[in-house]
Amino acid sequence: MKRYLVIGAFLAIFILGSVTGYFILAGQNSVKTYPQENQLNIPVLIDSLEAGNNIELVIQNSVHEFFSGIKSATKGFSQSYLGPTIRLYKGATTSIVFRNDTEDYTTIHGHGLHVDGKVDGGPQSKILTGEIKNVLLPIVQEAGTSWYHPHLMDKTSAQVHAGLAGLYIIEDSNSENLPLPKAYGVNDIPLIIQDRSFVNGKMKPYVLTNGKIMEDGLREETLVVNGTINPYHYVPAGWVRLRLLNASNARFYRFFLPDDVPFYKIATEGGFLNTPVAITEITMSPGERNEIMIDLAGYNSLSLMAEFLPADPEYQIWLSSNPVQRVLELRVDNTLIAEGKLPDKLNDINYYGQTDMQNAVRRNLFMHMANDENNMFSINGNSMSMDVINERVKKGDMELWTITGDMMPHPFHVHGVSFQIVTHNGQSPSEADRGWKDTLAVTEEPSEILMRFNHSATDEFPYMYHCHILEHEDAKMMGQFTVTD
């Protein structure tokens, strides 16, 4: 296993970032020194009901100022970088028109949506340059935080890196009735978390070698949150709800508050947990979402922090700690009204049992990395081919998939469904790791997931399963499957 992470991680501690004096420092208590602070950008909210369930987004080339007065070449959905947050409602069907004004073909995948393969937005669903595509999204799943991003074969990593990503927030009767913080951008705050590299304040263009892909995907030095560097945000002196999306190409993070201040996890990708779970840290791989609650009563400010985790923990060796950066400083503004609280009960998930496992169709998937440029990445020995259906699933059947990874943790994502974790890397999941998921980091120790597919995916528009390190996905660590009656 030829890797260079020890030397690379050590050197990364001293890498010069965006401007003079902008360094990454090692150690949980040695946080990045920032040249300036910026108010957090809150993506525009489009409420689908207020919009009459008709929304249009333009996929466009643009420029974005990560640093004031310095323009970086970017892409966005009807804005300079990233896209609006779109609020959808269970039981409603929303029409979203995507117009591609860029020079590249693309697709738009609804990551986390339970929809048919025809509107899932996989690599078969190309939107050509100058083309307009109307996508009808019938929402049947419970409340949760999903997202949209390109899924074009060989181009996903570059297009997401350029800025093509945005949030879907799904509401249902349960979420509307729960007494949670609900003021979008005030006490219900979206955080799209990415890592980028800058030279003299300008974002570096996306360039990647096979060697870098083989190591760990593109991992960069500077946190960017909603397109903002070193952000702060004014919040009320009460409960605050953060919707975390790890939209990085390949970076894994551990999020925490200073001095192990506790917070509460309330939701995973597919919806609320049954009850809040008190935690002091949460680890997230690319593609994962979590909702957390923090009580700001009694604080003037509190900062959410992120530890940059190594690609392969075994190769940390003599490094005593990893780089740490601030995600967001929450500054209390006593003029803002504190509304919402942490309920004792959030959901009523009916967890699958032994009978479901015994009756399930079983499949084994091995995510493999090889020292072969012609077949670097594969699942069960097969690199992704658009002409091959790797698995065929019967609609309504219970499915038990056992997934293992090779050489490093791989975030496994499956389209069209939310699953429940039976075992995670050989261990039973804790309460904080339960709930409905669609992305899970797997290692050489087996992970088992249990799920039932209730939507159709044909040979023409199949679903995908793949590694959500975007460089690995583009390098064909991906497979296709149908779901039919």
One Martini backbone bead per residue (centre of mass of N, CA, C, O) as a GRO file, in nm:
protein
  485
    1MET     BB    1   0.085   0.044   0.030
    2LYS     BB    2   0.106   0.348  -0.134
    3ARG     BB    3   0.196   0.621   0.083
    4TYR     BB    4   0.199   0.996   0.199
    5LEU     BB    5   0.051   1.109   0.463
    6VAL     BB    6   0.255   1.182   0.676
    7ILE     BB    7   0.412   1.396   0.521
    8GLY     BB    8   0.168   1.557   0.418
    9ALA     BB    9   0.043   1.627   0.694
   10PHE     BB   10   0.290   1.775   0.807
   11LEU     BB   11   0.312   1.993   0.582
   12ALA     BB   12   0.018   2.110   0.613
   13ILE     BB   13   0.072   2.274   0.874
   14PHE     BB   14   0.270   2.489   0.687
   15ILE     BB   15   0.078   2.601   0.489
   16LEU     BB   16   0.023   2.844   0.268
   17GLY     BB   17  -0.239   3.029   0.203
   18SER     BB   18  -0.412   3.302   0.092
   19VAL     BB   19  -0.237   3.482   0.284
   20THR     BB   20  -0.039   3.647   0.460
   21GLY     BB   21  -0.044   3.464   0.762
   22TYR     BB   22  -0.204   3.198   0.656
   23PHE     BB   23  -0.240   2.934   0.882
   24ILE     BB   24  -0.181   2.605   0.985
   25LEU     BB   25  -0.238   2.459   1.301
   26ALA     BB   26  -0.158   2.246   1.536
   27GLY     BB   27  -0.405   2.151   1.730
   28GLN     BB   28  -0.682   2.203   1.925
   29ASN     BB   29  -0.544   2.491   2.048
   30SER     BB   30  -0.443   2.551   1.737
   31VAL     BB   31  -0.571   2.797   1.560
   32LYS     BB   32  -0.644   2.958   1.302
   33THR     BB   33  -0.520   3.247   1.152
   34TYR     BB   34  -0.705   3.532   1.077
   35PRO     BB   35  -0.745   3.820   0.878
   36GLN     BB   36  -1.069   3.785   0.889
   37GLU     BB   37  -1.410   3.863   0.929
   38ASN     BB   38  -1.735   3.711   0.841
   39GLN     BB   39  -2.042   3.716   0.746
   40LEU     BB   40  -2.268   3.490   0.709
   41ASN     BB   41  -2.387   3.324   0.452
   42ILE     BB   42  -2.728   3.302   0.347
   43PRO     BB   43  -2.911   3.125   0.172
   44VAL     BB   44  -3.155   3.145  -0.023
   45LEU     BB   45  -3.505   3.112   0.020
   46ILE     BB   46  -3.721   2.861  -0.131
   47ASP     BB   47  -4.060   2.832  -0.125
   48SER     BB   48  -4.263   2.616  -0.286
   49LEU     BB   49  -4.541   2.728  -0.207
   50GLU     BB   50  -4.485   3.030  -0.266
   51ALA     BB   51  -4.395   2.934  -0.574
   52GLY     BB   52  -4.614   2.722  -0.677
   53ASN     BB   53  -4.421   2.474  -0.746
   54ASN     BB   54  -4.222   2.686  -0.913
   55ILE     BB   55  -3.884   2.647  -1.028
   56GLU     BB   56  -3.584   2.837  -1.120
   57LEU     BB   57  -3.252   2.737  -1.235
   58VAL     BB   58  -2.923   2.863  -1.296
   59ILE     BB   59  -2.651   2.738  -1.458
   60GLN     BB   60  -2.347   2.918  -1.373
   61ASN     BB   61  -2.118   3.143  -1.439
   62SER     BB   62  -1.873   3.300  -1.215
   63VAL     BB   63  -1.807   3.517  -0.933
   64HIS     BB   64  -1.622   3.513  -0.611
   65GLU     BB   65  -1.583   3.663  -0.279
   66PHE     BB   66  -1.395   3.537  -0.032
   67PHE     BB   67  -1.226   3.796  -0.072
   68SER     BB   68  -1.217   4.112  -0.061
   69GLY     BB   69  -1.177   4.208  -0.404
   70ILE     BB   70  -1.150   3.892  -0.480
   71LYS     BB   71  -1.178   3.705  -0.771
   72SER     BB   72  -1.342   3.397  -0.837
   73ALA     BB   73  -1.390   3.123  -1.021
   74THR     BB   74  -1.731   3.010  -1.068
   75LYS     BB   75  -2.028   2.834  -0.963
   76GLY     BB   76  -2.399   2.843  -0.993
   77PHE     BB   77  -2.738   2.887  -0.865
   78SER     BB   78  -2.840   3.192  -0.933
   79GLN     BB   79  -2.537   3.239  -0.835
   80SER     BB   80  -2.202   3.263  -0.754
   81TYR     BB   81  -2.247   3.042  -0.513
   82LEU     BB   82  -2.410   2.794  -0.513
   83GLY     BB   83  -2.747   2.765  -0.369
   84PRO     BB   84  -3.047   2.758  -0.294
   85THR     BB   85  -3.283   2.702  -0.060
   86ILE     BB   86  -3.519   2.430  -0.069
   87ARG     BB   87  -3.856   2.407   0.019
   88LEU     BB   88  -4.023   2.112   0.100
   89TYR     BB   89  -4.326   1.896   0.081
   90LYS     BB   90  -4.510   1.668   0.199
   91GLY     BB   91  -4.737   1.585  -0.072
   92ALA     BB   92  -4.575   1.746  -0.281
   93THR     BB   93  -4.522   1.888  -0.611
   94THR     BB   94  -4.219   1.991  -0.772
   95SER     BB   95  -4.103   2.226  -1.006
   96ILE     BB   96  -3.775   2.208  -1.162
   97VAL     BB   97  -3.584   2.435  -1.347
   98PHE     BB   98  -3.297   2.367  -1.547
   99ARG     BB   99  -3.043   2.592  -1.666
  100ASN     BB  100  -2.770   2.561  -1.896
  101ASP     BB  101  -2.504   2.821  -1.906
  102THR     BB  102  -2.277   2.633  -1.962
  103GLU     BB  103  -2.009   2.448  -2.123
  104ASP     BB  104  -2.121   2.206  -1.955
  105TYR     BB  105  -2.216   1.924  -1.877
  106THR     BB  106  -2.487   1.790  -1.667
  107THR     BB  107  -2.624   1.718  -1.340
  108ILE     BB  108  -2.905   1.667  -1.095
  109HIS     BB  109  -2.884   1.550  -0.773
  110GLY     BB  110  -3.104   1.414  -0.522
  111HIS     BB  111  -2.968   1.397  -0.222
  112GLY     BB  112  -3.207   1.189  -0.042
  113LEU     BB  113  -3.420   1.134  -0.240
  114HIS     BB  114  -3.747   0.975  -0.291
  115VAL     BB  115  -3.708   0.878  -0.616
  116ASP     BB  116  -3.701   0.819  -0.921
  117GLY     BB  117  -3.456   0.760  -1.152
  118LYS     BB  118  -3.559   0.976  -1.364
  119VAL     BB  119  -3.516   1.216  -1.111
  120ASP     BB  120  -3.235   1.168  -0.960
  121GLY     BB  121  -2.964   1.255  -1.137
  122GLY     BB  122  -2.786   1.088  -1.288
  123PRO     BB  123  -2.557   1.033  -1.550
  124GLN     BB  124  -2.802   0.998  -1.763
  125SER     BB  125  -2.916   1.307  -1.684
  126LYS     BB  126  -2.850   1.518  -1.901
  127ILE     BB  127  -2.740   1.865  -1.927
  128LEU     BB  128  -2.704   2.059  -2.174
  129THR     BB  129  -2.593   2.304  -2.340
  130GLY     BB  130  -2.876   2.518  -2.322
  131GLU     BB  131  -3.053   2.346  -2.153
  132ILE     BB  132  -3.385   2.244  -2.046
  133LYS     BB  133  -3.494   2.104  -1.727
  134ASN     BB  134  -3.773   1.923  -1.602
  135VAL     BB  135  -3.837   1.855  -1.253
  136LEU     BB  136  -4.033   1.618  -1.077
  137LEU     BB  137  -4.107   1.638  -0.713
  138PRO     BB  138  -4.228   1.389  -0.521
  139ILE     BB  139  -4.306   1.412  -0.179
  140VAL     BB  140  -4.284   1.120   0.069
  141GLN     BB  141  -4.104   1.205   0.292
  142GLU     BB  142  -3.963   1.293   0.560
  143ALA     BB  143  -3.817   1.506   0.739
  144GLY     BB  144  -3.523   1.689   0.607
  145THR     BB  145  -3.173   1.696   0.487
  146SER     BB  146  -3.081   1.779   0.170
  147TRP     BB  147  -2.928   1.766  -0.170
  148TYR     BB  148  -2.770   1.935  -0.453
  149HIS     BB  149  -2.586   1.788  -0.738
  150PRO     BB  150  -2.371   1.677  -0.939
  151HIS     BB  151  -2.346   1.351  -1.168
  152LEU     BB  152  -2.116   1.346  -1.370
  153MET     BB  153  -1.919   1.174  -1.550
  154ASP     BB  154  -1.593   1.278  -1.442
  155LYS     BB  155  -1.730   1.581  -1.313
  156THR     BB  156  -1.823   1.612  -1.019
  157SER     BB  157  -1.580   1.730  -0.862
  158ALA     BB  158  -1.542   1.995  -1.030
  159GLN     BB  159  -1.838   2.110  -1.003
  160VAL     BB  160  -1.854   2.122  -0.697
  161HIS     BB  161  -1.597   2.290  -0.654
  162ALA     BB  162  -1.715   2.545  -0.812
  163GLY     BB  163  -2.040   2.542  -0.658
  164LEU     BB  164  -2.242   2.291  -0.713
  165ALA     BB  165  -2.464   2.352  -0.446
  166GLY     BB  166  -2.754   2.249  -0.238
  167LEU     BB  167  -3.050   2.276  -0.047
  168TYR     BB  168  -3.287   2.054   0.103
  169ILE     BB  169  -3.598   2.115   0.274
  170ILE     BB  170  -3.803   1.903   0.461
  171GLU     BB  171  -4.152   1.899   0.530
  172ASP     BB  172  -4.387   1.818   0.795
  173SER     BB  173  -4.610   1.774   1.042
  174ASN     BB  174  -4.397   1.720   1.255
  175SER     BB  175  -4.201   1.961   1.207
  176GLU     BB  176  -4.427   2.183   1.241
  177ASN     BB  177  -4.504   2.086   1.552
  178LEU     BB  178  -4.242   2.124   1.651
  179PRO     BB  179  -4.054   2.331   1.900
  180LEU     BB  180  -3.844   2.432   1.706
  181PRO     BB  181  -3.626   2.596   1.544
  182LYS     BB  182  -3.751   2.807   1.238
  183ALA     BB  183  -3.565   3.050   1.171
  184TYR     BB  184  -3.431   3.120   0.894
  185GLY     BB  185  -3.106   3.239   0.963
  186VAL     BB  186  -3.131   3.258   1.289
  187ASN     BB  187  -3.202   2.947   1.440
  188ASP     BB  188  -3.191   2.816   1.138
  189ILE     BB  189  -2.881   2.689   1.017
  190PRO     BB  190  -2.700   2.668   0.735
  191LEU     BB  191  -2.407   2.433   0.667
  192ILE     BB  192  -2.176   2.452   0.408
  193ILE     BB  193  -1.898   2.234   0.405
  194GLN     BB  194  -1.565   2.326   0.298
  195ASP     BB  195  -1.260   2.286   0.103
  196ARG     BB  196  -0.990   2.520   0.021
  197SER     BB  197  -0.772   2.688  -0.207
  198PHE     BB  198  -0.535   2.969  -0.185
  199VAL     BB  199  -0.407   3.249  -0.387
  200ASN     BB  200  -0.414   3.557  -0.301
  201GLY     BB  201  -0.742   3.492  -0.248
  202LYS     BB  202  -0.757   3.273  -0.475
  203MET     BB  203  -0.907   3.017  -0.607
  204LYS     BB  204  -0.813   2.720  -0.695
  205PRO     BB  205  -0.810   2.532  -0.940
  206TYR     BB  206  -0.910   2.233  -1.068
  207VAL     BB  207  -0.657   1.989  -0.981
  208LEU     BB  208  -0.569   1.643  -1.076
  209THR     BB  209  -0.407   1.350  -0.994
  210ASN     BB  210  -0.371   1.017  -0.974
  211GLY     BB  211  -0.208   1.023  -0.712
  212LYS     BB  212  -0.418   1.185  -0.548
  213ILE     BB  213  -0.651   0.997  -0.578
  214MET     BB  214  -0.508   0.750  -0.444
  215GLU     BB  215  -0.483   0.868  -0.175
  216ASP     BB  216  -0.768   1.094  -0.098
  217GLY     BB  217  -0.819   1.314  -0.263
  218LEU     BB  218  -0.936   1.640  -0.231
  219ARG     BB  219  -0.738   1.820   0.009
  220GLU     BB  220  -0.765   2.115   0.190
  221GLU     BB  221  -0.694   2.417   0.403
  222THR     BB  222  -0.978   2.580   0.379
  223LEU     BB  223  -1.252   2.693   0.520
  224VAL     BB  224  -1.592   2.680   0.381
  225VAL     BB  225  -1.902   2.864   0.456
  226ASN     BB  226  -2.127   2.943   0.239
  227GLY     BB  227  -1.874   3.097   0.100
  228THR     BB  228  -1.723   3.150   0.381
  229ILE     BB  229  -1.474   3.311   0.564
  230ASN     BB  230  -1.464   3.320   0.882
  231PRO     BB  231  -1.745   3.303   1.038
  232TYR     BB  232  -2.028   3.489   1.157
  233HIS     BB  233  -2.324   3.487   1.388
  234TYR     BB  234  -2.630   3.607   1.482
  235VAL     BB  235  -2.790   3.514   1.793
  236PRO     BB  236  -2.982   3.399   2.019
  237ALA     BB  237  -3.036   3.338   2.378
  238GLY     BB  238  -3.056   3.015   2.278
  239TRP     BB  239  -3.173   2.803   2.065
  240VAL     BB  240  -2.978   2.632   1.810
  241ARG     BB  241  -2.995   2.531   1.464
  242LEU     BB  242  -2.789   2.299   1.284
  243ARG     BB  243  -2.716   2.236   0.936
  244LEU     BB  244  -2.509   1.979   0.836
  245LEU     BB  245  -2.282   1.984   0.550
  246ASN     BB  246  -2.067   1.768   0.378
  247ALA     BB  247  -1.927   1.924   0.072
  248SER     BB  248  -1.678   1.784   0.036
  249ASN     BB  249  -1.486   1.592  -0.161
  250ALA     BB  250  -1.289   1.434   0.099
  251ARG     BB  251  -1.335   1.551   0.377
  252PHE     BB  252  -1.293   1.489   0.716
  253TYR     BB  253  -1.477   1.550   1.031
  254ARG     BB  254  -1.457   1.704   1.362
  255PHE     BB  255  -1.707   1.819   1.570
  256PHE     BB  256  -1.688   2.098   1.812
  257LEU     BB  257  -1.666   2.231   2.133
  258PRO     BB  258  -1.527   2.397   2.357
  259ASP     BB  259  -1.465   2.217   2.642
  260ASP     BB  260  -1.689   2.002   2.585
  261VAL     BB  261  -1.945   2.116   2.498
  262PRO     BB  262  -2.260   2.034   2.480
  263PHE     BB  263  -2.480   1.871   2.248
  264TYR     BB  264  -2.747   1.801   2.001
  265LYS     BB  265  -2.878   1.534   1.832
  266ILE     BB  266  -3.170   1.520   1.591
  267ALA     BB  267  -3.041   1.445   1.295
  268THR     BB  268  -3.028   1.296   0.990
  269GLU     BB  269  -3.066   1.256   0.662
  270GLY     BB  270  -3.378   1.112   0.697
  271GLY     BB  271  -3.414   1.242   0.996
  272PHE     BB  272  -3.532   1.205   1.291
  273LEU     BB  273  -3.487   1.121   1.585
  274ASN     BB  274  -3.653   1.014   1.855
  275THR     BB  275  -3.421   1.146   2.031
  276PRO     BB  276  -3.215   1.329   2.183
  277VAL     BB  277  -2.844   1.350   2.172
  278ALA     BB  278  -2.584   1.372   2.377
  279ILE     BB  279  -2.283   1.553   2.277
  280THR     BB  280  -1.920   1.647   2.190
  281GLU     BB  281  -1.922   1.498   1.902
  282ILE     BB  282  -1.883   1.489   1.529
  283THR     BB  283  -1.860   1.276   1.250
  284MET     BB  284  -1.788   1.360   0.895
  285SER     BB  285  -1.855   1.271   0.579
  286PRO     BB  286  -1.904   1.291   0.265
  287GLY     BB  287  -2.262   1.375   0.239
  288GLU     BB  288  -2.331   1.429   0.517
  289ARG     BB  289  -2.598   1.479   0.764
  290ASN     BB  290  -2.671   1.711   1.041
  291GLU     BB  291  -2.856   1.784   1.335
  292ILE     BB  292  -2.812   2.051   1.572
  293MET     BB  293  -2.808   2.159   1.923
  294ILE     BB  294  -2.767   2.487   2.083
  295ASP     BB  295  -2.712   2.651   2.395
  296LEU     BB  296  -2.679   3.016   2.444
  297ALA     BB  297  -2.735   3.038   2.726
  298GLY     BB  298  -2.487   3.237   2.889
  299TYR     BB  299  -2.368   3.355   2.620
  300ASN     BB  300  -2.177   3.551   2.394
  301SER     BB  301  -2.008   3.304   2.273
  302LEU     BB  302  -1.970   3.036   2.016
  303SER     BB  303  -1.762   2.775   1.871
  304LEU     BB  304  -1.741   2.592   1.592
  305MET     BB  305  -1.542   2.307   1.530
  306ALA     BB  306  -1.268   2.164   1.315
  307GLU     BB  307  -1.129   1.857   1.247
  308PHE     BB  308  -0.877   1.734   1.046
  309LEU     BB  309  -0.886   1.435   0.905
  310PRO     BB  310  -0.735   1.168   0.814
  311ALA     BB  311  -0.755   0.945   0.566
  312ASP     BB  312  -0.560   0.750   0.748
  313PRO     BB  313  -0.525   0.678   1.074
  314GLU     BB  314  -0.268   0.485   1.053
  315TYR     BB  315  -0.088   0.750   0.930
  316GLN     BB  316  -0.029   0.941   1.170
  317ILE     BB  317   0.143   0.848   1.413
  318TRP     BB  318   0.350   1.121   1.510
  319LEU     BB  319   0.108   1.288   1.514
  320SER     BB  320  -0.053   1.450   1.776
  321SER     BB  321  -0.228   1.628   1.566
  322ASN     BB  322  -0.475   1.815   1.409
  323PRO     BB  323  -0.612   2.032   1.233
  324VAL     BB  324  -0.781   2.344   1.330
  325GLN     BB  325  -1.105   2.499   1.275
  326ARG     BB  326  -1.336   2.740   1.228
  327VAL     BB  327  -1.667   2.747   1.137
  328LEU     BB  328  -1.840   2.911   1.378
  329GLU     BB  329  -1.946   3.213   1.519
  330LEU     BB  330  -2.162   3.257   1.793
  331ARG     BB  331  -2.340   3.557   1.837
  332VAL     BB  332  -2.494   3.726   2.080
  333ASP     BB  333  -2.828   3.875   2.045
  334ASN     BB  334  -3.056   4.027   2.265
  335THR     BB  335  -3.263   4.136   2.035
  336LEU     BB  336  -3.318   3.850   1.986
  337ILE     BB  337  -3.556   3.613   1.975
  338ALA     BB  338  -3.612   3.337   2.173
  339GLU     BB  339  -3.690   3.038   1.994
  340GLY     BB  340  -3.741   2.746   2.094
  341LYS     BB  341  -3.682   2.390   2.157
  342LEU     BB  342  -3.606   2.085   2.323
  343PRO     BB  343  -3.739   1.800   2.272
  344ASP     BB  344  -3.799   1.480   2.393
  345LYS     BB  345  -3.959   1.430   2.118
  346LEU     BB  346  -3.934   1.358   1.750
  347ASN     BB  347  -3.998   1.045   1.691
  348ASP     BB  348  -4.119   0.715   1.524
  349ILE     BB  349  -3.920   0.477   1.476
  350ASN     BB  350  -3.931   0.169   1.299
  351TYR     BB  351  -3.734  -0.071   1.371
  352TYR     BB  352  -3.574  -0.314   1.256
  353GLY     BB  353  -3.560  -0.669   1.268
  354GLN     BB  354  -3.493  -1.001   1.261
  355THR     BB  355  -3.703  -1.071   1.044
  356ASP     BB  356  -3.598  -0.876   0.833
  357MET     BB  357  -3.316  -1.006   0.811
  358GLN     BB  358  -3.401  -1.301   0.740
  359ASN     BB  359  -3.576  -1.191   0.471
  360ALA     BB  360  -3.339  -1.078   0.330
  361VAL     BB  361  -3.161  -0.957   0.080
  362ARG     BB  362  -2.823  -1.041  -0.001
  363ARG     BB  363  -2.533  -0.818  -0.012
  364ASN     BB  364  -2.194  -0.772  -0.140
  365LEU     BB  365  -1.958  -0.495  -0.087
  366PHE     BB  366  -1.639  -0.399  -0.242
  367MET     BB  367  -1.410  -0.138  -0.183
  368HIS     BB  368  -1.155  -0.083  -0.427
  369MET     BB  369  -0.792  -0.045  -0.436
  370ALA     BB  370  -0.553   0.006  -0.704
  371ASN     BB  371  -0.226  -0.026  -0.872
  372ASP     BB  372  -0.418   0.078  -1.140
  373GLU     BB  373  -0.491   0.306  -1.382
  374ASN     BB  374  -0.722   0.118  -1.529
  375ASN     BB  375  -0.816   0.000  -1.211
  376MET     BB  376  -0.834   0.168  -0.933
  377PHE     BB  377  -1.158   0.146  -0.906
  378SER     BB  378  -1.398  -0.059  -0.716
  379ILE     BB  379  -1.684  -0.292  -0.715
  380ASN     BB  380  -1.644  -0.611  -0.711
  381GLY     BB  381  -1.422  -0.557  -0.955
  382ASN     BB  382  -1.604  -0.311  -1.071
  383SER     BB  383  -1.605  -0.068  -1.285
  384MET     BB  384  -1.769   0.178  -1.403
  385SER     BB  385  -2.054   0.124  -1.629
  386MET     BB  386  -2.307   0.243  -1.832
  387ASP     BB  387  -2.367  -0.068  -1.955
  388VAL     BB  388  -2.397  -0.169  -1.646
  389ILE     BB  389  -2.580  -0.385  -1.438
  390ASN     BB  390  -2.508  -0.490  -1.111
  391GLU     BB  391  -2.810  -0.469  -0.992
  392ARG     BB  392  -3.125  -0.638  -0.888
  393VAL     BB  393  -3.426  -0.501  -0.760
  394LYS     BB  394  -3.709  -0.550  -0.563
  395LYS     BB  395  -3.983  -0.407  -0.499
  396GLY     BB  396  -4.019  -0.420  -0.135
  397ASP     BB  397  -3.770  -0.546  -0.057
  398MET     BB  398  -3.558  -0.663   0.167
  399GLU     BB  399  -3.225  -0.523   0.232
  400LEU     BB  400  -2.891  -0.666   0.287
  401TRP     BB  401  -2.592  -0.481   0.322
  402THR     BB  402  -2.244  -0.554   0.281
  403ILE     BB  403  -1.976  -0.326   0.363
  404THR     BB  404  -1.645  -0.269   0.232
  405GLY     BB  405  -1.316  -0.143   0.263
  406ASP     BB  406  -1.006   0.015   0.127
  407MET     BB  407  -0.723   0.164   0.302
  408MET     BB  408  -0.989   0.344   0.369
  409PRO     BB  409  -1.231   0.545   0.423
  410HIS     BB  410  -1.570   0.510   0.280
  411PRO     BB  411  -1.838   0.687   0.155
  412PHE     BB  412  -2.144   0.537   0.140
  413HIS     BB  413  -2.381   0.569  -0.133
  414VAL     BB  414  -2.742   0.556  -0.174
  415HIS     BB  415  -3.004   0.559  -0.384
  416GLY     BB  416  -3.359   0.612  -0.314
  417VAL     BB  417  -3.282   0.590   0.008
  418SER     BB  418  -3.321   0.482   0.342
  419PHE     BB  419  -3.125   0.359   0.612
  420GLN     BB  420  -3.027   0.108   0.842
  421ILE     BB  421  -2.814   0.029   1.102
  422VAL     BB  422  -2.663  -0.264   1.216
  423THR     BB  423  -2.354  -0.224   1.134
  424HIS     BB  424  -2.037  -0.046   1.219
  425ASN     BB  425  -1.748  -0.162   1.173
  426GLY     BB  426  -1.850  -0.423   1.362
  427GLN     BB  427  -2.061  -0.237   1.515
  428SER     BB  428  -2.288  -0.124   1.711
  429PRO     BB  429  -2.495   0.127   1.722
  430SER     BB  430  -2.553   0.410   1.846
  431GLU     BB  431  -2.789   0.639   1.907
  432ALA     BB  432  -2.637   0.862   1.733
  433ASP     BB  433  -2.618   0.632   1.475
  434ARG     BB  434  -2.896   0.634   1.408
  435GLY     BB  435  -3.147   0.615   1.194
  436TRP     BB  436  -3.164   0.783   0.889
  437LYS     BB  437  -2.973   0.686   0.602
  438ASP     BB  438  -2.729   0.744   0.296
  439THR     BB  439  -2.446   0.771   0.454
  440LEU     BB  440  -2.133   0.567   0.500
  441ALA     BB  441  -1.847   0.498   0.666
  442VAL     BB  442  -1.612   0.256   0.551
  443THR     BB  443  -1.427  -0.039   0.616
  444GLU     BB  444  -1.274  -0.346   0.668
  445GLU     BB  445  -1.507  -0.348   0.843
  446PRO     BB  446  -1.816  -0.443   0.852
  447SER     BB  447  -2.120  -0.315   0.706
  448GLU     BB  448  -2.474  -0.293   0.787
  449ILE     BB  449  -2.768  -0.256   0.579
  450LEU     BB  450  -3.122  -0.160   0.594
  451MET     BB  451  -3.374  -0.192   0.326
  452ARG     BB  452  -3.642  -0.030   0.120
  453PHE     BB  453  -3.759  -0.019  -0.208
  454ASN     BB  454  -4.029   0.218  -0.347
  455HIS     BB  455  -3.878   0.281  -0.621
  456SER     BB  456  -3.805   0.339  -0.951
  457ALA     BB  457  -3.545   0.171  -1.165
  458THR     BB  458  -3.411   0.165  -1.469
  459ASP     BB  459  -3.200   0.100  -1.726
  460GLU     BB  460  -3.206   0.402  -1.815
  461PHE     BB  461  -3.264   0.488  -1.483
  462PRO     BB  462  -3.062   0.426  -1.258
  463TYR     BB  463  -2.914   0.364  -0.978
  464MET     BB  464  -2.669   0.444  -0.724
  465TYR     BB  465  -2.348   0.333  -0.600
  466HIS     BB  466  -2.096   0.497  -0.382
  467CYS     BB  467  -1.836   0.693  -0.342
  468HIS     BB  468  -1.812   1.029  -0.176
  469ILE     BB  469  -1.551   1.054  -0.299
  470LEU     BB  470  -1.539   1.223  -0.583
  471GLU     BB  471  -1.277   1.102  -0.707
  472HIS     BB  472  -1.372   0.806  -0.681
  473GLU     BB  473  -1.625   0.828  -0.845
  474ASP     BB  474  -1.483   0.926  -1.110
  475ALA     BB  475  -1.294   0.651  -1.085
  476LYS     BB  476  -1.532   0.416  -1.053
  477MET     BB  477  -1.663   0.392  -0.751
  478MET     BB  478  -1.928   0.237  -0.902
  479GLY     BB  479  -2.284   0.160  -0.933
  480GLN     BB  480  -2.570  -0.018  -1.072
  481PHE     BB  481  -2.940  -0.011  -1.019
  482THR     BB  482  -3.245  -0.171  -1.008
  483VAL     BB  483  -3.613  -0.106  -0.970
  484THR     BB  484  -3.865  -0.359  -0.969
  485ASP     BB  485  -4.160  -0.561  -0.983
   0.00000   0.00000   0.00000
